[in-house]
Amino acid sequence: MDTLAANIKAISVETFKQQVLMWEYIITAIIFLASYFVLKRYKKNQLFAQSKNKKYNTGS
């Protein structure tokens, strides 16, 4: 009976670890995608601001 409970516990722990790993991958992908789009939008706004303010941009 003890070995059955130990096996069930081990399987349960392994399943939990796999689920946590899957969620870590999903959250990491979401963070990287969000960062990519934020930086892409920032670059677009920066280029627009530079073109609009050319006479004030001294390059420093």
C-alpha distance matrix in Angstrom:
0.0 3.8 5.5 5.2 6.4 8.7 10.0 10.8 12.4 14.3 15.5 16.6 18.5 20.2 21.3 22.7 24.5 26.0 27.2 28.7 30.5 31.9 33.2 34.8 36.6 37.8 39.1 40.7 42.5 43.7 45.1 46.9 48.4 49.6 51.1 52.8 54.4 55.5 57.1 58.7 60.2 61.3 63.1 64.8 66.0 67.2 69.3 70.8 71.7 73.3 75.3 76.4 77.4 78.9 82.0 79.9 77.5 79.0 76.1 75.2
3.8 0.0 3.8 5.4 5.2 6.1 8.5 9.9 10.4 12.1 14.2 15.2 16.3 18.3 19.9 20.9 22.4 24.3 25.7 26.8 28.5 30.3 31.6 32.7 34.8 36.2 37.2 38.7 40.7 42.0 43.1 44.9 46.6 47.7 49.0 50.9 52.6 53.5 55.1 56.8 58.3 59.3 61.1 63.0 64.1 65.1 67.3 68.9 69.6 71.1 73.3 74.5 75.2 76.8 79.8 77.6 75.2 76.6 73.6 72.6
5.5 3.8 0.0 3.8 5.4 4.9 6.0 8.5 9.6 10.2 12.1 13.9 15.0 16.3 18.1 19.7 20.8 22.4 24.2 25.5 26.8 28.5 30.2 31.3 33.0 34.6 35.9 37.2 39.0 40.6 41.8 43.3 45.0 46.4 47.7 49.3 51.2 52.2 53.6 55.3 57.0 58.0 59.6 61.5 62.8 63.8 65.8 67.5 68.4 69.8 71.9 73.2 74.0 75.4 78.5 76.4 73.9 75.3 72.2 71.3
5.2 5.4 3.8 0.0 3.8 5.4 5.1 6.2 8.5 9.8 10.6 12.1 14.2 15.4 16.4 18.2 20.0 21.2 22.5 24.3 25.8 27.1 28.7 30.2 31.8 33.1 34.6 36.2 37.8 39.2 40.6 42.2 43.7 45.0 46.6 48.1 49.8 51.0 52.6 54.1 55.6 56.9 58.6 60.2 61.5 62.7 64.7 66.2 67.3 68.8 70.8 72.0 73.0 74.5 77.6 75.6 73.2 74.7 71.7 70.9
6.4 5.2 5.4 3.8 0.0 3.8 5.4 5.1 6.1 8.6 9.9 10.4 12.2 14.2 15.2 16.3 18.3 20.0 21.0 22.4 24.3 25.8 26.9 28.5 30.4 31.6 32.7 34.4 36.3 37.4 38.7 40.6 42.1 43.2 44.7 46.5 48.1 49.1 50.8 52.4 53.8 55.0 56.8 58.5 59.6 60.8 62.9 64.4 65.3 66.9 69.0 70.1 71.0 72.6 75.6 73.5 71.2 72.7 69.8 68.9
8.7 6.1 4.9 5.4 3.8 0.0 3.8 5.5 5.0 6.1 8.6 9.7 10.4 12.3 14.1 15.2 16.4 18.4 19.9 21.0 22.5 24.4 25.8 26.8 28.8 30.4 31.4 32.8 34.8 36.2 37.3 38.9 40.7 41.9 43.2 44.9 46.8 47.7 49.2 50.9 52.5 53.5 55.2 57.1 58.3 59.2 61.4 63.0 63.8 65.3 67.5 68.7 69.4 70.9 73.9 71.8 69.3 70.7 67.7 66.8
10.0 8.5 6.0 5.1 5.4 3.8 0.0 3.8 5.4 5.1 6.1 8.4 9.8 10.6 12.2 14.1 15.3 16.5 18.4 19.9 21.1 22.6 24.4 25.7 27.2 28.8 30.3 31.6 33.3 34.9 36.2 37.6 39.3 40.7 42.1 43.6 45.4 46.6 48.0 49.5 51.3 52.4 54.0 55.7 57.2 58.2 60.1 61.8 62.8 64.2 66.2 67.6 68.5 69.9 73.0 71.1 68.5 70.0 66.9 66.2
10.8 9.9 8.5 6.2 5.1 5.5 3.8 0.0 3.8 5.5 5.2 6.0 8.6 9.9 10.5 12.2 14.2 15.4 16.5 18.3 20.0 21.1 22.6 24.3 25.9 27.1 28.5 30.2 31.8 33.1 34.6 36.3 37.7 38.9 40.6 42.2 43.7 44.9 46.6 48.0 49.5 50.8 52.6 54.1 55.5 56.7 58.7 60.1 61.2 62.8 64.7 65.9 66.9 68.5 71.6 69.7 67.3 68.9 66.0 65.3
12.4 10.4 9.6 8.5 6.1 5.0 5.4 3.8 0.0 3.8 5.5 5.0 6.1 8.6 9.8 10.5 12.3 14.3 15.3 16.4 18.4 20.0 21.1 22.4 24.5 25.8 26.8 28.4 30.4 31.6 32.7 34.6 36.3 37.3 38.7 40.6 42.2 43.1 44.8 46.5 47.9 49.0 50.8 52.6 53.7 54.8 57.0 58.5 59.3 60.9 63.0 64.1 65.0 66.6 69.6 67.5 65.1 66.6 63.7 62.9
14.3 12.1 10.2 9.8 8.6 6.1 5.1 5.5 3.8 0.0 3.8 5.4 5.1 6.2 8.6 9.9 10.6 12.4 14.3 15.4 16.6 18.5 20.1 21.1 22.8 24.6 25.8 26.9 28.9 30.5 31.6 33.1 34.9 36.2 37.4 39.1 41.0 42.0 43.4 45.0 46.8 47.8 49.4 51.2 52.6 53.5 55.5 57.2 58.2 59.5 61.6 63.0 63.8 65.2 68.3 66.2 63.7 65.1 62.1 61.2
15.5 14.2 12.1 10.6 9.9 8.6 6.1 5.2 5.5 3.8 0.0 3.8 5.5 5.1 6.1 8.6 9.9 10.6 12.3 14.3 15.4 16.6 18.5 20.0 21.3 22.8 24.4 25.8 27.3 28.9 30.4 31.8 33.3 34.8 36.3 37.7 39.4 40.7 42.2 43.6 45.3 46.6 48.1 49.8 51.3 52.4 54.2 55.9 57.0 58.4 60.4 61.7 62.7 64.1 67.3 65.4 62.9 64.5 61.5 60.9
16.6 15.2 13.9 12.1 10.4 9.7 8.4 6.0 5.0 5.4 3.8 0.0 3.8 5.5 5.1 6.2 8.7 10.0 10.6 12.3 14.3 15.4 16.6 18.4 20.2 21.2 22.5 24.3 26.0 27.1 28.6 30.4 31.8 33.0 34.6 36.3 37.8 38.9 40.6 42.1 43.6 44.9 46.6 48.2 49.5 50.7 52.7 54.2 55.2 56.8 58.8 59.9 60.9 62.5 65.6 63.7 61.3 63.0 60.1 59.4
18.5 16.3 15.0 14.2 12.2 10.4 9.8 8.6 6.1 5.1 5.5 3.8 0.0 3.8 5.5 5.1 6.2 8.7 9.9 10.5 12.3 14.3 15.4 16.4 18.6 20.1 21.0 22.4 24.5 25.8 26.8 28.6 30.4 31.5 32.8 34.6 36.4 37.3 38.8 40.5 42.1 43.1 44.8 46.6 47.8 48.8 51.0 52.6 53.4 54.9 57.0 58.2 59.0 60.6 63.6 61.6 59.1 60.6 57.7 56.9
20.2 18.3 16.3 15.4 14.2 12.3 10.6 9.9 8.6 6.2 5.1 5.5 3.8 0.0 3.8 5.4 5.1 6.2 8.7 9.9 10.6 12.4 14.4 15.3 16.7 18.6 20.0 21.1 22.8 24.6 25.8 27.1 28.8 30.4 31.6 33.1 35.0 36.2 37.5 39.0 40.9 42.0 43.4 45.3 46.7 47.7 49.6 51.3 52.4 53.7 55.7 57.1 58.0 59.4 62.5 60.6 58.1 59.5 56.5 55.8
21.3 19.9 18.1 16.4 15.2 14.1 12.2 10.5 9.8 8.6 6.1 5.1 5.5 3.8 0.0 3.8 5.5 5.1 6.3 8.7 9.9 10.7 12.5 14.3 15.6 16.7 18.5 20.0 21.4 22.8 24.5 26.0 27.3 28.8 30.4 31.8 33.4 34.8 36.4 37.7 39.3 40.7 42.3 43.8 45.3 46.5 48.4 49.9 51.1 52.6 54.4 55.7 56.8 58.3 61.5 59.7 57.3 59.0 56.0 55.5
22.7 20.9 19.7 18.2 16.3 15.2 14.1 12.2 10.5 9.9 8.6 6.2 5.1 5.4 3.8 0.0 3.8 5.4 5.1 6.2 8.6 9.9 10.6 12.3 14.4 15.4 16.4 18.2 20.1 21.1 22.4 24.3 25.8 26.9 28.5 30.2 31.8 32.8 34.5 36.1 37.5 38.7 40.5 42.2 43.4 44.6 46.6 48.1 49.0 50.6 52.7 53.8 54.8 56.4 59.5 57.5 55.2 56.9 54.0 53.4
24.5 22.4 20.8 20.0 18.3 16.4 15.3 14.2 12.3 10.6 9.9 8.7 6.2 5.1 5.5 3.8 0.0 3.8 5.5 5.1 6.1 8.6 10.0 10.5 12.5 14.3 15.3 16.4 18.4 20.0 21.0 22.5 24.4 25.7 26.8 28.5 30.5 31.5 32.8 34.5 36.2 37.2 38.8 40.7 42.0 42.9 44.9 46.6 47.6 48.9 51.1 52.4 53.2 54.6 57.7 55.8 53.2 54.7 51.8 51.1
26.0 24.3 22.4 21.2 20.0 18.4 16.5 15.4 14.3 12.4 10.6 10.0 8.7 6.2 5.1 5.4 3.8 0.0 3.8 5.5 5.1 6.2 8.7 9.8 10.7 12.5 14.3 15.4 16.7 18.6 20.1 21.3 22.8 24.5 25.9 27.1 29.0 30.4 31.7 33.1 34.9 36.2 37.6 39.3 40.9 41.9 43.7 45.4 46.6 47.9 49.8 51.2 52.3 53.6 56.9 55.1 52.6 54.2 51.2 50.8
27.2 25.7 24.2 22.5 21.0 19.9 18.4 16.5 15.3 14.3 12.3 10.6 9.9 8.7 6.3 5.1 5.5 3.8 0.0 3.8 5.4 5.1 6.3 8.6 10.0 10.6 12.3 14.2 15.5 16.6 18.4 20.1 21.2 22.6 24.4 25.8 27.3 28.6 30.3 31.6 33.1 34.6 36.2 37.7 39.1 40.4 42.3 43.7 44.9 46.5 48.4 49.5 50.7 52.2 55.5 53.7 51.3 53.1 50.3 49.9
28.7 26.8 25.5 24.3 22.4 21.0 19.9 18.3 16.4 15.4 14.3 12.3 10.5 9.9 8.7 6.2 5.1 5.5 3.8 0.0 3.8 5.4 5.1 6.1 8.7 9.9 10.4 12.1 14.2 15.3 16.3 18.3 19.9 20.9 22.3 24.2 25.9 26.8 28.4 30.1 31.5 32.6 34.4 36.2 37.3 38.5 40.5 42.1 43.0 44.5 46.6 47.7 48.7 50.2 53.3 51.4 49.0 50.7 47.9 47.3
30.5 28.5 26.8 25.8 24.3 22.5 21.1 20.0 18.4 16.6 15.4 14.3 12.3 10.6 9.9 8.6 6.1 5.1 5.4 3.8 0.0 3.8 5.5 5.0 6.3 8.7 9.9 10.5 12.4 14.4 15.4 16.5 18.4 20.0 21.1 22.5 24.6 25.8 27.0 28.5 30.4 31.5 32.9 34.7 36.2 37.1 39.0 40.8 41.8 43.1 45.2 46.6 47.5 48.8 52.0 50.2 47.6 49.2 46.2 45.7
31.9 30.3 28.5 27.1 25.8 24.4 22.6 21.1 20.0 18.5 16.6 15.4 14.3 12.4 10.7 9.9 8.6 6.2 5.1 5.4 3.8 0.0 3.8 5.4 5.2 6.3 8.7 9.9 10.8 12.5 14.4 15.6 16.7 18.5 20.1 21.2 22.9 24.5 26.0 27.1 28.9 30.4 31.8 33.3 34.9 36.1 37.8 39.4 40.7 42.1 43.9 45.3 46.5 47.9 51.2 49.5 47.1 48.9 46.0 45.8
33.2 31.6 30.2 28.7 26.9 25.8 24.4 22.6 21.1 20.1 18.5 16.6 15.4 14.4 12.5 10.6 10.0 8.7 6.3 5.1 5.5 3.8 0.0 3.8 5.3 5.0 6.0 8.4 9.8 10.5 12.2 14.1 15.3 16.4 18.2 19.8 21.2 22.4 24.2 25.6 26.9 28.3 30.1 31.6 32.9 34.2 36.2 37.6 38.7 40.3 42.2 43.3 44.5 46.1 49.3 47.5 45.2 47.1 44.4 44.0
34.8 32.7 31.3 30.2 28.5 26.8 25.7 24.3 22.4 21.1 20.0 18.4 16.4 15.3 14.3 12.3 10.5 9.8 8.6 6.1 5.0 5.4 3.8 0.0 3.8 5.5 5.2 6.0 8.5 9.9 10.5 12.2 14.2 15.3 16.4 18.2 20.1 21.0 22.4 24.1 25.8 26.7 28.4 30.2 31.5 32.5 34.5 36.2 37.1 38.5 40.6 41.9 42.8 44.2 47.4 45.5 43.0 44.7 41.9 41.4
36.6 34.8 33.0 31.8 30.4 28.8 27.2 25.9 24.5 22.8 21.3 20.2 18.6 16.7 15.6 14.4 12.5 10.7 10.0 8.7 6.3 5.2 5.3 3.8 0.0 3.8 5.6 5.1 6.1 8.7 10.0 10.6 12.2 14.2 15.4 16.4 18.4 20.0 21.1 22.4 24.3 25.6 26.9 28.6 30.3 31.3 33.0 34.7 36.0 37.3 39.1 40.6 41.7 43.0 46.2 44.6 42.1 43.8 40.8 40.7
37.8 36.2 34.6 33.1 31.6 30.4 28.8 27.1 25.8 24.6 22.8 21.2 20.1 18.6 16.7 15.4 14.3 12.5 10.6 9.9 8.7 6.3 5.0 5.5 3.8 0.0 3.8 5.5 5.2 6.3 8.7 10.1 10.6 12.3 14.3 15.4 16.7 18.3 20.1 21.1 22.6 24.3 25.8 27.1 28.7 30.1 31.8 33.2 34.6 36.2 37.9 39.1 40.4 41.9 45.2 43.7 41.3 43.3 40.6 40.6
39.1 37.2 35.9 34.6 32.7 31.4 30.3 28.5 26.8 25.8 24.4 22.5 21.0 20.0 18.5 16.4 15.3 14.3 12.3 10.4 9.9 8.7 6.0 5.2 5.6 3.8 0.0 3.8 5.4 5.1 6.2 8.7 9.9 10.5 12.2 14.2 15.5 16.4 18.3 19.9 21.1 22.4 24.3 25.8 27.0 28.3 30.3 31.7 32.7 34.4 36.3 37.4 38.5 40.1 43.3 41.5 39.2 41.2 38.5 38.2
40.7 38.7 37.2 36.2 34.4 32.8 31.6 30.2 28.4 26.9 25.8 24.3 22.4 21.1 20.0 18.2 16.4 15.4 14.2 12.1 10.5 9.9 8.4 6.0 5.1 5.5 3.8 0.0 3.8 5.4 5.1 6.2 8.6 9.9 10.6 12.2 14.4 15.3 16.5 18.2 20.0 21.0 22.4 24.4 25.8 26.6 28.6 30.3 31.3 32.6 34.7 36.1 37.0 38.3 41.5 39.8 37.3 39.0 36.1 35.9
42.5 40.7 39.0 37.8 36.3 34.8 33.3 31.8 30.4 28.9 27.3 26.0 24.5 22.8 21.4 20.1 18.4 16.7 15.5 14.2 12.4 10.8 9.8 8.5 6.1 5.2 5.4 3.8 0.0 3.8 5.5 5.2 6.1 8.5 9.9 10.5 12.3 14.2 15.4 16.3 18.3 19.8 21.0 22.6 24.3 25.5 27.1 28.7 30.1 31.5 33.2 34.7 35.9 37.2 40.5 39.1 36.6 38.5 35.7 35.8
43.7 42.0 40.6 39.2 37.4 36.2 34.9 33.1 31.6 30.5 28.9 27.1 25.8 24.6 22.8 21.1 20.0 18.6 16.6 15.3 14.4 12.5 10.5 9.9 8.7 6.3 5.1 5.4 3.8 0.0 3.8 5.5 5.2 6.0 8.5 9.8 10.7 12.1 14.2 15.3 16.5 18.2 19.9 21.2 22.5 24.1 25.9 27.1 28.4 30.1 31.8 32.9 34.3 35.9 39.2 37.6 35.4 37.6 35.0 35.1
45.1 43.1 41.8 40.6 38.7 37.3 36.2 34.6 32.7 31.6 30.4 28.6 26.8 25.8 24.5 22.4 21.0 20.1 18.4 16.3 15.4 14.4 12.2 10.5 10.0 8.7 6.2 5.1 5.5 3.8 0.0 3.8 5.5 5.1 6.1 8.5 10.1 10.5 12.2 14.1 15.4 16.3 18.2 20.0 21.0 22.1 24.3 25.8 26.7 28.2 30.3 31.4 32.4 34.0 37.1 35.3 33.0 35.0 32.4 32.2
46.9 44.9 43.3 42.2 40.6 38.9 37.6 36.3 34.6 33.1 31.8 30.4 28.6 27.1 26.0 24.3 22.5 21.3 20.1 18.3 16.5 15.6 14.1 12.2 10.6 10.1 8.7 6.2 5.2 5.5 3.8 0.0 3.8 5.5 5.1 6.1 8.7 9.9 10.5 12.1 14.2 15.2 16.4 18.3 19.9 20.7 22.5 24.3 25.5 26.7 28.6 30.2 31.2 32.4 35.6 34.1 31.5 33.4 30.6 30.6
48.4 46.6 45.0 43.7 42.1 40.7 39.3 37.7 36.3 34.9 33.3 31.8 30.4 28.8 27.3 25.8 24.4 22.8 21.2 19.9 18.4 16.7 15.3 14.2 12.2 10.6 9.9 8.6 6.1 5.2 5.5 3.8 0.0 3.8 5.4 5.0 6.3 8.6 9.9 10.5 12.3 14.1 15.3 16.6 18.4 19.8 21.2 22.7 24.3 25.7 27.3 28.7 30.1 31.4 34.8 33.6 31.2 33.4 30.8 31.2
49.6 47.7 46.4 45.0 43.2 41.9 40.7 38.9 37.3 36.2 34.8 33.0 31.5 30.4 28.8 26.9 25.7 24.5 22.6 20.9 20.0 18.5 16.4 15.3 14.2 12.3 10.5 9.9 8.5 6.0 5.1 5.5 3.8 0.0 3.8 5.4 5.3 6.1 8.6 9.8 10.6 12.2 14.3 15.4 16.5 18.1 20.1 21.2 22.4 24.2 26.0 27.0 28.3 30.0 33.2 31.7 29.6 31.9 29.6 29.8
51.1 49.0 47.7 46.6 44.7 43.2 42.1 40.6 38.7 37.4 36.3 34.6 32.8 31.6 30.4 28.5 26.8 25.9 24.4 22.3 21.1 20.1 18.2 16.4 15.4 14.3 12.2 10.6 9.9 8.5 6.1 5.1 5.4 3.8 0.0 3.8 5.5 5.1 6.1 8.4 9.9 10.4 12.2 14.2 15.3 16.1 18.3 19.9 20.8 22.2 24.3 25.6 26.5 27.9 31.1 29.4 27.1 29.1 26.6 26.6
52.8 50.9 49.3 48.1 46.5 44.9 43.6 42.2 40.6 39.1 37.7 36.3 34.6 33.1 31.8 30.2 28.5 27.1 25.8 24.2 22.5 21.2 19.8 18.2 16.4 15.4 14.2 12.2 10.5 9.8 8.5 6.1 5.0 5.4 3.8 0.0 3.8 5.5 5.3 6.0 8.6 9.8 10.6 12.3 14.3 15.2 16.6 18.5 19.9 21.0 22.7 24.4 25.6 26.7 30.1 28.9 26.3 28.5 25.8 26.3
54.4 52.6 51.2 49.8 48.1 46.8 45.4 43.7 42.2 41.0 39.4 37.8 36.4 35.0 33.4 31.8 30.5 29.0 27.3 25.9 24.6 22.9 21.2 20.1 18.4 16.7 15.5 14.4 12.3 10.7 10.1 8.7 6.3 5.3 5.5 3.8 0.0 3.8 5.5 4.9 6.1 8.5 9.8 10.5 12.2 14.0 15.4 16.5 18.2 19.9 21.3 22.5 24.1 25.6 29.0 27.9 25.7 28.3 26.0 26.8
55.5 53.5 52.2 51.0 49.1 47.7 46.6 44.9 43.1 42.0 40.7 38.9 37.3 36.2 34.8 32.8 31.5 30.4 28.6 26.8 25.8 24.5 22.4 21.0 20.0 18.3 16.4 15.3 14.2 12.1 10.5 9.9 8.6 6.1 5.1 5.5 3.8 0.0 3.8 5.4 5.2 6.1 8.7 9.9 10.6 12.1 14.3 15.4 16.3 18.2 20.1 21.0 22.2 23.9 27.1 25.6 23.6 26.1 24.0 24.4
57.1 55.1 53.6 52.6 50.8 49.2 48.0 46.6 44.8 43.4 42.2 40.6 38.8 37.5 36.4 34.5 32.8 31.7 30.3 28.4 27.0 26.0 24.2 22.4 21.1 20.1 18.3 16.5 15.4 14.2 12.2 10.5 9.9 8.6 6.1 5.3 5.5 3.8 0.0 3.8 5.4 4.9 6.1 8.6 9.8 10.2 12.2 14.1 15.0 16.2 18.3 19.8 20.6 21.9 25.2 23.7 21.3 23.5 21.1 21.6
58.7 56.8 55.3 54.1 52.4 50.9 49.5 48.0 46.5 45.0 43.6 42.1 40.5 39.0 37.7 36.1 34.5 33.1 31.6 30.1 28.5 27.1 25.6 24.1 22.4 21.1 19.9 18.2 16.3 15.3 14.1 12.1 10.5 9.8 8.4 6.0 4.9 5.4 3.8 0.0 3.8 5.4 5.2 6.3 8.8 9.9 10.8 12.5 14.3 15.5 16.9 18.5 20.1 21.1 24.6 23.7 21.4 23.8 21.5 22.7
60.2 58.3 57.0 55.6 53.8 52.5 51.3 49.5 47.9 46.8 45.3 43.6 42.1 40.9 39.3 37.5 36.2 34.9 33.1 31.5 30.4 28.9 26.9 25.8 24.3 22.6 21.1 20.0 18.3 16.5 15.4 14.2 12.3 10.6 9.9 8.6 6.1 5.2 5.4 3.8 0.0 3.8 5.5 5.1 6.2 8.5 10.0 10.6 12.3 14.2 15.5 16.5 18.2 19.9 23.3 22.2 20.4 23.3 21.5 22.6
61.3 59.3 58.0 56.9 55.0 53.5 52.4 50.8 49.0 47.8 46.6 44.9 43.1 42.0 40.7 38.7 37.2 36.2 34.6 32.6 31.5 30.4 28.3 26.7 25.6 24.3 22.4 21.0 19.8 18.2 16.3 15.2 14.1 12.2 10.4 9.8 8.5 6.1 4.9 5.4 3.8 0.0 3.8 5.4 5.1 6.0 8.6 9.8 10.4 12.1 14.2 15.2 16.2 17.8 21.0 19.6 17.6 20.3 18.4 19.2
63.1 61.1 59.6 58.6 56.8 55.2 54.0 52.6 50.8 49.4 48.1 46.6 44.8 43.4 42.3 40.5 38.8 37.6 36.2 34.4 32.9 31.8 30.1 28.4 26.9 25.8 24.3 22.4 21.0 19.9 18.2 16.4 15.3 14.3 12.2 10.6 9.8 8.7 6.1 5.2 5.5 3.8 0.0 3.8 5.5 5.0 6.2 8.6 9.8 10.5 12.3 14.2 15.2 16.1 19.6 18.6 16.2 18.7 16.5 17.8
64.8 63.0 61.5 60.2 58.5 57.1 55.7 54.1 52.6 51.2 49.8 48.2 46.6 45.3 43.8 42.2 40.7 39.3 37.7 36.2 34.7 33.3 31.6 30.2 28.6 27.1 25.8 24.4 22.6 21.2 20.0 18.3 16.6 15.4 14.2 12.3 10.5 9.9 8.6 6.3 5.1 5.4 3.8 0.0 3.8 5.5 5.3 6.3 8.7 10.0 10.8 12.4 14.3 15.5 19.1 18.6 16.7 19.6 18.0 19.8
66.0 64.1 62.8 61.5 59.6 58.3 57.2 55.5 53.7 52.6 51.3 49.5 47.8 46.7 45.3 43.4 42.0 40.9 39.1 37.3 36.2 34.9 32.9 31.5 30.3 28.7 27.0 25.8 24.3 22.5 21.0 19.9 18.4 16.5 15.3 14.3 12.2 10.6 9.8 8.8 6.2 5.1 5.5 3.8 0.0 3.8 5.5 5.0 6.1 8.6 9.9 10.4 12.1 14.0 17.3 16.3 14.9 18.2 17.0 18.5
67.2 65.1 63.8 62.7 60.8 59.2 58.2 56.7 54.8 53.5 52.4 50.7 48.8 47.7 46.5 44.6 42.9 41.9 40.4 38.5 37.1 36.1 34.2 32.5 31.3 30.1 28.3 26.6 25.5 24.1 22.1 20.7 19.8 18.1 16.1 15.2 14.0 12.1 10.2 9.9 8.5 6.0 5.0 5.5 3.8 0.0 3.8 5.4 5.1 6.1 8.6 9.9 10.5 11.9 15.1 13.9 11.9 14.8 13.4 14.9
69.3 67.3 65.8 64.7 62.9 61.4 60.1 58.7 57.0 55.5 54.2 52.7 51.0 49.6 48.4 46.6 44.9 43.7 42.3 40.5 39.0 37.8 36.2 34.5 33.0 31.8 30.3 28.6 27.1 25.9 24.3 22.5 21.2 20.1 18.3 16.6 15.4 14.3 12.2 10.8 10.0 8.6 6.2 5.3 5.5 3.8 0.0 3.8 5.5 5.1 6.2 8.6 9.9 10.4 14.1 13.9 11.7 14.7 13.3 15.6
70.8 68.9 67.5 66.2 64.4 63.0 61.8 60.1 58.5 57.2 55.9 54.2 52.6 51.3 49.9 48.1 46.6 45.4 43.7 42.1 40.8 39.4 37.6 36.2 34.7 33.2 31.7 30.3 28.7 27.1 25.8 24.3 22.7 21.2 19.9 18.5 16.5 15.4 14.1 12.5 10.6 9.8 8.6 6.3 5.0 5.4 3.8 0.0 3.8 5.5 5.2 6.1 8.6 10.1 13.5 13.5 12.4 15.9 15.3 17.6
71.7 69.6 68.4 67.3 65.3 63.8 62.8 61.2 59.3 58.2 57.0 55.2 53.4 52.4 51.1 49.0 47.6 46.6 44.9 43.0 41.8 40.7 38.7 37.1 36.0 34.6 32.7 31.3 30.1 28.4 26.7 25.5 24.3 22.4 20.8 19.9 18.2 16.3 15.0 14.3 12.3 10.4 9.8 8.7 6.1 5.1 5.5 3.8 0.0 3.8 5.5 5.1 6.0 8.4 11.3 10.5 9.7 13.3 13.2 15.1
73.3 71.1 69.8 68.8 66.9 65.3 64.2 62.8 60.9 59.5 58.4 56.8 54.9 53.7 52.6 50.6 48.9 47.9 46.5 44.5 43.1 42.1 40.3 38.5 37.3 36.2 34.4 32.6 31.5 30.1 28.2 26.7 25.7 24.2 22.2 21.0 19.9 18.2 16.2 15.5 14.2 12.1 10.5 10.0 8.6 6.1 5.1 5.5 3.8 0.0 3.8 5.5 5.2 5.7 9.2 8.8 7.0 10.4 10.1 12.5
75.3 73.3 71.9 70.8 69.0 67.5 66.2 64.7 63.0 61.6 60.4 58.8 57.0 55.7 54.4 52.7 51.1 49.8 48.4 46.6 45.2 43.9 42.2 40.6 39.1 37.9 36.3 34.7 33.2 31.8 30.3 28.6 27.3 26.0 24.3 22.7 21.3 20.1 18.3 16.9 15.5 14.2 12.3 10.8 9.9 8.6 6.2 5.2 5.5 3.8 0.0 3.8 5.6 5.4 9.0 10.1 9.1 12.4 12.5 15.5
76.4 74.5 73.2 72.0 70.1 68.7 67.6 65.9 64.1 63.0 61.7 59.9 58.2 57.1 55.7 53.8 52.4 51.2 49.5 47.7 46.6 45.3 43.3 41.9 40.6 39.1 37.4 36.1 34.7 32.9 31.4 30.2 28.7 27.0 25.6 24.4 22.5 21.0 19.8 18.5 16.5 15.2 14.2 12.4 10.4 9.9 8.6 6.1 5.1 5.5 3.8 0.0 3.8 5.9 8.4 9.2 9.6 13.3 14.2 16.7
77.4 75.2 74.0 73.0 71.0 69.4 68.5 66.9 65.0 63.8 62.7 60.9 59.0 58.0 56.8 54.8 53.2 52.3 50.7 48.7 47.5 46.5 44.5 42.8 41.7 40.4 38.5 37.0 35.9 34.3 32.4 31.2 30.1 28.3 26.5 25.6 24.1 22.2 20.6 20.1 18.2 16.2 15.2 14.3 12.1 10.5 9.9 8.6 6.0 5.2 5.6 3.8 0.0 3.8 5.6 5.4 6.3 9.9 11.4 13.7
78.9 76.8 75.4 74.5 72.6 70.9 69.9 68.5 66.6 65.2 64.1 62.5 60.6 59.4 58.3 56.4 54.6 53.6 52.2 50.2 48.8 47.9 46.1 44.2 43.0 41.9 40.1 38.3 37.2 35.9 34.0 32.4 31.4 30.0 27.9 26.7 25.6 23.9 21.9 21.1 19.9 17.8 16.1 15.5 14.0 11.9 10.4 10.1 8.4 5.7 5.4 5.9 3.8 0.0 3.8 5.4 5.2 8.1 9.7 12.6
82.0 79.8 78.5 77.6 75.6 73.9 73.0 71.6 69.6 68.3 67.3 65.6 63.6 62.5 61.5 59.5 57.7 56.9 55.5 53.3 52.0 51.2 49.3 47.4 46.2 45.2 43.3 41.5 40.5 39.2 37.1 35.6 34.8 33.2 31.1 30.1 29.0 27.1 25.2 24.6 23.3 21.0 19.6 19.1 17.3 15.1 14.1 13.5 11.3 9.2 9.0 8.4 5.6 3.8 0.0 3.8 5.7 7.7 10.5 13.0
79.9 77.6 76.4 75.6 73.5 71.8 71.1 69.7 67.5 66.2 65.4 63.7 61.6 60.6 59.7 57.5 55.8 55.1 53.7 51.4 50.2 49.5 47.5 45.5 44.6 43.7 41.5 39.8 39.1 37.6 35.3 34.1 33.6 31.7 29.4 28.9 27.9 25.6 23.7 23.7 22.2 19.6 18.6 18.6 16.3 13.9 13.9 13.5 10.5 8.8 10.1 9.2 5.4 5.4 3.8 0.0 3.8 6.2 9.1 10.7
77.5 75.2 73.9 73.2 71.2 69.3 68.5 67.3 65.1 63.7 62.9 61.3 59.1 58.1 57.3 55.2 53.2 52.6 51.3 49.0 47.6 47.1 45.2 43.0 42.1 41.3 39.2 37.3 36.6 35.4 33.0 31.5 31.2 29.6 27.1 26.3 25.7 23.6 21.3 21.4 20.4 17.6 16.2 16.7 14.9 11.9 11.7 12.4 9.7 7.0 9.1 9.6 6.3 5.2 5.7 3.8 0.0 3.8 5.6 7.8
79.0 76.6 75.3 74.7 72.7 70.7 70.0 68.9 66.6 65.1 64.5 63.0 60.6 59.5 59.0 56.9 54.7 54.2 53.1 50.7 49.2 48.9 47.1 44.7 43.8 43.3 41.2 39.0 38.5 37.6 35.0 33.4 33.4 31.9 29.1 28.5 28.3 26.1 23.5 23.8 23.3 20.3 18.7 19.6 18.2 14.8 14.7 15.9 13.3 10.4 12.4 13.3 9.9 8.1 7.7 6.2 3.8 0.0 3.8 5.7
76.1 73.6 72.2 71.7 69.8 67.7 66.9 66.0 63.7 62.1 61.5 60.1 57.7 56.5 56.0 54.0 51.8 51.2 50.3 47.9 46.2 46.0 44.4 41.9 40.8 40.6 38.5 36.1 35.7 35.0 32.4 30.6 30.8 29.6 26.6 25.8 26.0 24.0 21.1 21.5 21.5 18.4 16.5 18.0 17.0 13.4 13.3 15.3 13.2 10.1 12.5 14.2 11.4 9.7 10.5 9.1 5.6 3.8 0.0 3.8
75.2 72.6 71.3 70.9 68.9 66.8 66.2 65.3 62.9 61.2 60.9 59.4 56.9 55.8 55.5 53.4 51.1 50.8 49.9 47.3 45.7 45.8 44.0 41.4 40.7 40.6 38.2 35.9 35.8 35.1 32.2 30.6 31.2 29.8 26.6 26.3 26.8 24.4 21.6 22.7 22.6 19.2 17.8 19.8 18.5 14.9 15.6 17.6 15.1 12.5 15.5 16.7 13.7 12.6 13.0 10.7 7.8 5.7 3.8 0.0
